[in-house]
């Protein structure tokens, strides 16, 4: 499988390269191909030329388009050396009209490829208003293949030693993600844990459920959820080392269980919500990718089976 790493050259954004380096060490360089790319948008280069012209008029030196490209190439080479992947990752600086469209094109032309990108929020930086960023947010909407969202400050040595976590809502859109997770876990030599979160009754209908009955209702929901998860897994031929059914907020519970198991990553599917639907319904995949302390792999509902080969 080939992973394309979108490299952000701003300071403190080595997380995606760190994850790629970890993945190559876990699977073996021959078992995974990693390519890095830093995309400069044409509008940004035009702005650089404008600044250069104004600077020269003031007697100041400011690099133009060629200087910006050279600086980006130097910074990319430094990032590869910093993460110690200069010898194993082929990387380039390219110019395109739009960053996310260029990255989508790199993956869409070769089914089975995936993307590794960063986000704006650091690990644990929950108060930040913009946590994903424009490019990552749009990539999660398009999902040309599996997209790994990595905290920008992640270090390879901090990646968990535990099993891989796969989230399922027992619907069709999460099945490809679970199959992808099973294959990835096998390649990593890790166990697989399936997690099904049932929304707690007090979250969706508090007026109908008195607080005194919450524990009773949660137990009943978890019991039925466990039975449903077992049937679903058997029907689709999924085998996991452990199956967890819990109640509560979906994102919060997934983050909790990922930390509890020291998971290297969390894998989930996507419903590919329309822009109108997103106004009323939050995307679990996007919320999880924006908040988790560890990488989150979002797998598209249609192409995930091919992607995991």
RODO-2510 file (C-alpha; in nm, 4 decimals, decimal comma):
residues 309
     n   res          X          Y          Z
     1     x     0,0000     0,0000     0,0000
     2     x     0,1194     0,3517    -0,0774
     3     x     0,0724     0,6359     0,1675
     4     x     0,1056     0,9964     0,0529
     5     x     0,2136     1,2255     0,3363
     6     x     0,1044     1,5863     0,3114
     7     x     0,3979     1,7672     0,4718
     8     x     0,3346     2,0940     0,6546
     9     x     0,6655     2,2800     0,6771
    10     x     0,5635     2,5127     0,9581
    11     x     0,7519     2,4516     1,2851
    12     x     0,6105     2,1794     1,5095
    13     x     0,4295     1,9868     1,2358
    14     x     0,6382     1,6704     1,1983
    15     x     0,3561     1,4453     1,3256
    16     x     0,2531     1,3008     0,9866
    17     x     0,6141     1,2173     0,8968
    18     x     0,6648     1,0688     1,2428
    19     x     0,3648     0,8401     1,1882
    20     x     0,4938     0,7394     0,8445
    21     x     0,8355     0,6573     0,9923
    22     x     0,6707     0,4474     1,2631
    23     x     0,4557     0,2658     1,0064
    24     x     0,7577     0,1756     0,7939
    25     x     0,9424     0,0424     1,0962
    26     x     0,6423    -0,1649     1,2047
    27     x     0,5529    -0,3115     0,8657
    28     x     0,8963    -0,3024     0,7065
    29     x     1,0119    -0,0679     0,4328
    30     x     0,9267    -0,3270     0,1683
    31     x     0,5736    -0,3674     0,3001
    32     x     0,4648    -0,0073     0,2616
    33     x     0,5532     0,2764     0,0252
    34     x     0,5609     0,6315     0,1588
    35     x     0,5864     0,9481    -0,0479
    36     x     0,5959     1,3006     0,0883
    37     x     0,4679     1,6133    -0,0793
    38     x     0,4551     1,9775     0,0181
    39     x     0,2114     2,1746    -0,1947
    40     x     0,2567     2,5456    -0,2550
    41     x    -0,0590     2,7135    -0,3769
    42     x    -0,0232     2,9404    -0,6795
    43     x    -0,1965     3,2254    -0,4998
    44     x     0,0639     3,2035    -0,2244
    45     x     0,3435     3,2271    -0,4781
    46     x     0,1743     3,5242    -0,6427
    47     x     0,1575     3,6896    -0,3029
    48     x     0,5284     3,6172    -0,2556
    49     x     0,6028     3,7913    -0,5849
    50     x     0,3975     4,0922    -0,4755
    51     x     0,5880     4,1109    -0,1486
    52     x     0,9168     4,0770    -0,3343
    53     x     0,8309     4,3685    -0,5605
    54     x     0,7338     4,5892    -0,2687
    55     x     1,0417     4,4910    -0,0719
    56     x     1,2747     4,5764    -0,3587
    57     x     1,1110     4,9176    -0,3897
    58     x     1,1994     4,9763    -0,0245
    59     x     1,5538     4,8541    -0,0755
    60     x     1,4863     4,5268     0,1095
    61     x     1,5514     4,1720    -0,0057
    62     x     1,2570     3,9327    -0,0170
    63     x     1,2636     3,5972    -0,1970
    64     x     1,0394     3,5712    -0,5018
    65     x     0,8819     3,2572    -0,6476
    66     x     1,2131     3,0843    -0,7145
    67     x     1,3357     3,1711    -0,3689
    68     x     1,0165     3,0406    -0,2109
    69     x     1,0498     2,7101    -0,3963
    70     x     1,4147     2,6755    -0,2985
    71     x     1,3362     2,7532     0,0654
    72     x     1,0534     2,4981     0,0656
    73     x     1,2799     2,2285    -0,0799
    74     x     1,5435     2,3002     0,1839
    75     x     1,2822     2,2886     0,4604
    76     x     1,1411     1,9605     0,3263
    77     x     1,4863     1,8026     0,3173
    78     x     1,5453     1,9200     0,6744
    79     x     1,2128     1,7692     0,7882
    80     x     1,2978     1,4314     0,6337
    81     x     1,6388     1,4362     0,8002
    82     x     1,4878     1,5387     1,1338
    83     x     1,2569     1,2358     1,1308
    84     x     1,5323     1,0133     0,9884
    85     x     1,3455     0,9096     0,6745
    86     x     1,5547     1,0898     0,4120
    87     x     1,6788     0,7572     0,2733
    88     x     1,3393     0,5841     0,2630
    89     x     1,0831     0,8521     0,1723
    90     x     1,0760     1,0166    -0,1677
    91     x     0,9436     1,3689    -0,1328
    92     x     0,8894     1,6728    -0,3492
    93     x     0,7684     2,0301    -0,3456
    94     x     0,5034     2,1049    -0,6038
    95     x     0,2920     2,4013    -0,7085
    96     x    -0,0833     2,3612    -0,7541
    97     x    -0,3956     2,5723    -0,7590
    98     x    -0,5340     2,4044    -0,4496
    99     x    -0,3635     2,1910    -0,1828
   100     x    -0,6443     1,9498    -0,1038
   101     x    -0,7423     1,8979    -0,4668
   102     x    -0,3824     1,8113    -0,5533
   103     x    -0,3597     1,5620    -0,2656
   104     x    -0,6938     1,4088    -0,3608
   105     x    -0,5692     1,3683    -0,7174
   106     x    -0,2541     1,1880    -0,6049
   107     x    -0,4607     0,9258    -0,4237
   108     x    -0,7642     0,9042    -0,6516
   109     x    -0,5560     0,8088    -0,9542
   110     x    -0,4286     0,4939    -0,7800
   111     x    -0,7069     0,3091    -0,5903
   112     x    -0,5715     0,1605    -0,2710
   113     x    -0,3548     0,4564    -0,1762
   114     x    -0,4074     0,6590     0,1399
   115     x    -0,3239     1,0014     0,2796
   116     x    -0,1453     1,1009     0,5991
   117     x    -0,2041     1,4610     0,7049
   118     x    -0,1774     1,6745     1,0143
   119     x    -0,4242     1,8968     1,1927
   120     x    -0,3986     2,2343     1,3635
   121     x    -0,4619     2,1326     1,7270
   122     x    -0,1805     1,9888     1,9363
   123     x    -0,2354     1,6791     2,1496
   124     x    -0,4705     1,7773     2,4314
   125     x    -0,5311     2,1271     2,2934
   126     x    -0,9082     2,0948     2,3245
   127     x    -0,9721     2,4662     2,3705
   128     x    -0,8447     2,5583     2,0238
   129     x    -1,1248     2,6915     1,8026
   130     x    -0,9756     2,5631     1,4747
   131     x    -0,8617     2,2068     1,5381
   132     x    -0,8594     2,0405     1,1967
   133     x    -0,7764     2,3215     0,9558
   134     x    -0,9120     2,3895     0,6081
   135     x    -0,7165     2,1274     0,4142
   136     x    -0,7740     1,8369     0,6537
   137     x    -1,1415     1,9226     0,6984
   138     x    -1,1976     1,9138     0,3217
   139     x    -0,9983     1,5937     0,2802
   140     x    -1,2209     1,4232     0,5370
   141     x    -1,5248     1,5292     0,3384
   142     x    -1,3845     1,4034     0,0084
   143     x    -1,2166     1,0840     0,1401
   144     x    -1,0428     0,9712    -0,1809
   145     x    -0,9058     0,6789     0,0229
   146     x    -0,8139     0,6129     0,3860
   147     x    -0,7093     0,9405     0,5500
   148     x    -0,4913     0,9369     0,8607
   149     x    -0,5200     1,2534     1,0704
   150     x    -0,2197     1,2939     1,2991
   151     x    -0,1641     1,5443     1,5822
   152     x     0,1103     1,7809     1,4595
   153     x     0,3280     1,7256     1,7668
   154     x     0,3079     1,3442     1,7676
   155     x     0,6393     1,1629     1,8158
   156     x     0,6942     0,8084     1,6902
   157     x     0,8014     0,6931     2,0361
   158     x     0,4657     0,8093     2,1784
   159     x     0,2610     0,5892     1,9463
   160     x     0,0803     0,3253     2,1494
   161     x     0,2031    -0,0301     2,1986
   162     x    -0,1450    -0,1769     2,2375
   163     x    -0,4069    -0,3189     2,0003
   164     x    -0,5600    -0,1322     1,7102
   165     x    -0,9063     0,0082     1,7858
   166     x    -1,1859    -0,0035     1,5285
   167     x    -1,5148     0,1772     1,5863
   168     x    -1,8439     0,0438     1,4526
   169     x    -2,2028     0,1644     1,4679
   170     x    -2,3152    -0,1706     1,3193
   171     x    -2,4156     0,0000     0,9943
   172     x    -2,2784    -0,0623     0,6463
   173     x    -2,0606     0,2493     0,6440
   174     x    -1,8448     0,1146     0,9272
   175     x    -1,7916    -0,2337     0,7814
   176     x    -1,5158    -0,1332     0,5347
   177     x    -1,3353     0,0493     0,8160
   178     x    -1,3436    -0,2591     1,0385
   179     x    -1,2156    -0,4801     0,7577
   180     x    -0,9404    -0,2313     0,6867
   181     x    -0,8521    -0,2253     1,0574
   182     x    -0,8378    -0,6053     1,0726
   183     x    -0,5943    -0,6203     0,7818
   184     x    -0,3834    -0,3351     0,9158
   185     x    -0,3690    -0,4937     1,2614
   186     x    -0,2466    -0,8178     1,1043
   187     x     0,0248    -0,6341     0,9119
   188     x     0,1323    -0,4474     1,2239
   189     x     0,1311    -0,7637     1,4330
   190     x    -0,1240    -0,6075     1,6694
   191     x    -0,4486    -0,7373     1,8128
   192     x    -0,7791    -0,5851     1,7060
   193     x    -1,0396    -0,4408     1,9417
   194     x    -1,3887    -0,3597     1,8138
   195     x    -1,5729    -0,0820     1,9963
   196     x    -1,9446    -0,0110     1,9664
   197     x    -2,0750     0,2933     2,1517
   198     x    -2,4466     0,3166     2,2222
   199     x    -2,5562     0,6772     2,2846
   200     x    -2,6623     0,7090     2,6472
   201     x    -3,0379     0,7625     2,6989
   202     x    -2,9823     1,0817     2,8963
   203     x    -2,8036     1,2294     2,5942
   204     x    -3,0891     1,1893     2,3465
   205     x    -3,4079     1,1888     2,5572
   206     x    -3,3364     1,3117     2,9117
   207     x    -3,6958     1,4102     2,9797
   208     x    -3,8139     1,0496     2,9437
   209     x    -3,5529     0,8797     3,1618
   210     x    -3,5251     0,9729     3,5306
   211     x    -3,1733     0,9823     3,6683
   212     x    -3,2500     0,6949     3,9050
   213     x    -3,2931     0,4615     3,6063
   214     x    -2,9820     0,5621     3,4104
   215     x    -2,7662     0,2744     3,5375
   216     x    -3,0399     0,0203     3,4672
   217     x    -3,0993     0,1546     3,1179
   218     x    -2,7285     0,1704     3,0383
   219     x    -2,6865    -0,1934     3,1431
   220     x    -2,9775    -0,2998     2,9235
   221     x    -2,8470    -0,1026     2,6256
   222     x    -2,4981    -0,2461     2,6655
   223     x    -2,6341    -0,6001     2,6914
   224     x    -2,8387    -0,5620     2,3750
   225     x    -2,5495    -0,3849     2,2052
   226     x    -2,3132    -0,6717     2,2859
   227     x    -2,5572    -0,9209     2,1356
   228     x    -2,5990    -0,7063     1,8243
   229     x    -2,2218    -0,6609     1,7855
   230     x    -2,1666    -1,0369     1,8116
   231     x    -2,4290    -1,1035     1,5421
   232     x    -2,2902    -0,8288     1,3185
   233     x    -1,9306    -0,9501     1,3518
   234     x    -2,0270    -1,3101     1,2806
   235     x    -2,2409    -1,2138     0,9822
   236     x    -1,9506    -1,0250     0,8245
   237     x    -1,6736    -1,2643     0,9195
   238     x    -1,4962    -1,0226     1,1515
   239     x    -1,2788    -1,1626     1,4277
   240     x    -1,1420    -0,9439     1,7066
   241     x    -0,9343    -1,0125     2,0163
   242     x    -1,1821    -0,8092     2,2216
   243     x    -1,5231    -0,6516     2,1683
   244     x    -1,6296    -0,3544     2,3790
   245     x    -1,9828    -0,2199     2,4060
   246     x    -2,0346     0,0918     2,6118
   247     x    -2,2790     0,3809     2,6450
   248     x    -2,2110     0,7514     2,6397
   249     x    -2,0861     1,0158     2,4003
   250     x    -1,9368     0,8328     2,1018
   251     x    -1,6239     1,0459     2,0602
   252     x    -1,5515     1,0642     2,4332
   253     x    -1,5843     0,6884     2,4799
   254     x    -1,3656     0,6078     2,1799
   255     x    -1,0949     0,8416     2,3095
   256     x    -1,1224     0,6837     2,6552
   257     x    -1,0917     0,3245     2,5324
   258     x    -0,8082     0,4142     2,2955
   259     x    -0,6147     0,5582     2,5886
   260     x    -0,7068     0,2665     2,8144
   261     x    -0,5701     0,0164     2,5600
   262     x    -0,2746     0,2357     2,4529
   263     x    -0,3910     0,1988     2,0929
   264     x    -0,1535     0,3140     1,8179
   265     x    -0,4511     0,4496     1,6231
   266     x    -0,8292     0,4484     1,6009
   267     x    -0,9986     0,3396     1,2778
   268     x    -1,3494     0,4560     1,1930
   269     x    -1,5790     0,4885     0,8957
   270     x    -1,7556     0,7912     0,7569
   271     x    -2,1131     0,8629     0,6599
   272     x    -2,0005     1,1288     0,4092
   273     x    -2,2518     1,3832     0,5315
   274     x    -2,3751     1,6439     0,2873
   275     x    -2,2998     2,0113     0,3626
   276     x    -2,6638     2,0647     0,4623
   277     x    -2,6682     1,7625     0,6940
   278     x    -2,3479     1,8811     0,8624
   279     x    -2,5336     2,1896     0,9824
   280     x    -2,7551     1,9680     1,1987
   281     x    -2,5500     1,6507     1,2586
   282     x    -2,1886     1,6374     1,3706
   283     x    -1,9510     1,4001     1,1960
   284     x    -1,8118     1,1503     1,4469
   285     x    -1,5079     1,0908     1,2247
   286     x    -1,4229     1,4611     1,2043
   287     x    -1,4827     1,5198     1,5752
   288     x    -1,2674     1,2206     1,6647
   289     x    -0,9891     1,3254     1,4269
   290     x    -0,9951     1,6764     1,5715
   291     x    -0,9831     1,5677     1,9361
   292     x    -0,7901     1,2418     1,9737
   293     x    -0,4379     1,2356     2,1168
   294     x    -0,3429     0,9629     1,8701
   295     x    -0,3758     0,9118     1,4931
   296     x    -0,7267     0,8561     1,3583
   297     x    -0,7722     0,6632     1,0340
   298     x    -1,0944     0,7491     0,8521
   299     x    -1,1918     0,4955     0,5858
   300     x    -1,4420     0,5744     0,3095
   301     x    -1,7500     0,3526     0,2944
   302     x    -1,7180     0,2399    -0,0658
   303     x    -1,3491     0,1973    -0,1439
   304     x    -1,2078     0,0780     0,1876
   305     x    -1,1918    -0,2883     0,0882
   306     x    -0,9676    -0,2101    -0,2052
   307     x    -0,7724     0,0429     0,0041
   308     x    -0,6615    -0,2122     0,2592
   309     x    -0,4860    -0,4377     0,0130
***
